[in-house]
Amino acid sequence: MIITEKSFRLFKKQVKKDTIIRIDKNCYINMTVIDQLINHQVYIGKACFTITPHYFKSFIEAYINRKY
C-alpha cells in the first residue's frame, strides 16, 4: 500500500493501533509507533525532520534503516 497525504487520515482511521503494517517487502512497522512520530521533530544524524504524512514513507524507511 502506498500511503499518500490524502489517504493518510483515512488510513489511520481504518487501521487498529496495534496493527503492524508493511512498508515494503522488508520493512514492517507498528501503527502505535507511527502515531508517536507524526508531527514530531526527529533527528537523523545532524538533520532534523518534522514528520508529516507527506514525508511518511521516506521517513519510516530512514527510521527502520537507522544506525544505532
C-alpha positions as CSV (number, residue, x, y, z in Angstrom):
1,M,0.0,0.0,0.0
2,I,1.4,3.4,-0.9
3,I,0.4,6.0,1.7
4,T,-0.2,9.5,0.3
5,E,-1.0,12.6,2.3
6,K,-4.6,12.5,1.1
7,S,-5.1,8.9,2.1
8,F,-3.2,9.1,5.4
9,R,-6.1,10.2,7.6
10,L,-8.5,7.7,6.2
11,F,-5.8,5.0,6.5
12,K,-5.2,5.9,10.2
13,K,-8.9,5.7,10.9
14,Q,-9.2,2.2,9.3
15,V,-6.1,0.7,10.9
16,K,-6.1,-0.5,14.5
17,K,-3.5,1.0,16.8
18,D,-1.6,-2.3,17.3
19,T,-1.6,-3.3,13.6
20,I,1.8,-3.9,12.1
21,I,1.9,-2.6,8.5
22,R,4.2,-3.5,5.7
23,I,6.0,-0.6,4.1
24,D,7.9,-2.6,1.5
25,K,9.0,-6.2,1.2
26,N,11.5,-6.0,4.0
27,C,10.0,-3.2,6.2
28,Y,7.3,-3.5,8.9
29,I,6.3,-1.0,11.5
30,N,3.7,-0.8,14.3
31,M,0.9,1.8,13.9
32,T,1.5,2.8,17.6
33,V,5.0,4.0,16.7
34,I,3.7,5.8,13.6
35,D,1.2,7.8,15.8
36,Q,4.0,8.8,18.0
37,L,6.2,10.0,15.1
38,I,3.7,12.1,13.1
39,N,4.1,15.9,13.5
40,H,7.1,15.5,15.7
41,Q,10.6,16.7,15.0
42,V,13.0,13.8,14.8
43,Y,16.8,13.9,14.3
44,I,18.5,11.6,11.9
45,G,22.2,12.3,12.2
46,K,22.5,16.1,12.1
47,A,19.4,16.6,10.1
48,C,16.1,17.5,11.8
49,F,12.8,16.4,10.2
50,T,9.2,17.2,11.1
51,I,7.3,14.1,10.2
52,T,4.2,14.8,8.2
53,P,2.1,12.4,6.2
54,H,3.7,13.7,3.0
55,Y,7.1,12.5,4.2
56,F,5.7,9.5,6.0
57,K,7.1,6.7,3.7
58,S,10.6,8.1,3.3
59,F,10.9,8.8,7.0
60,I,9.8,5.4,8.0
61,E,12.3,3.9,5.7
62,A,15.0,6.0,7.2
63,Y,13.8,5.2,10.7
64,I,13.9,1.5,10.0
65,N,17.3,1.6,8.5
66,R,18.9,4.0,11.1
67,K,22.2,3.1,12.7
68,Y,22.3,2.8,16.5
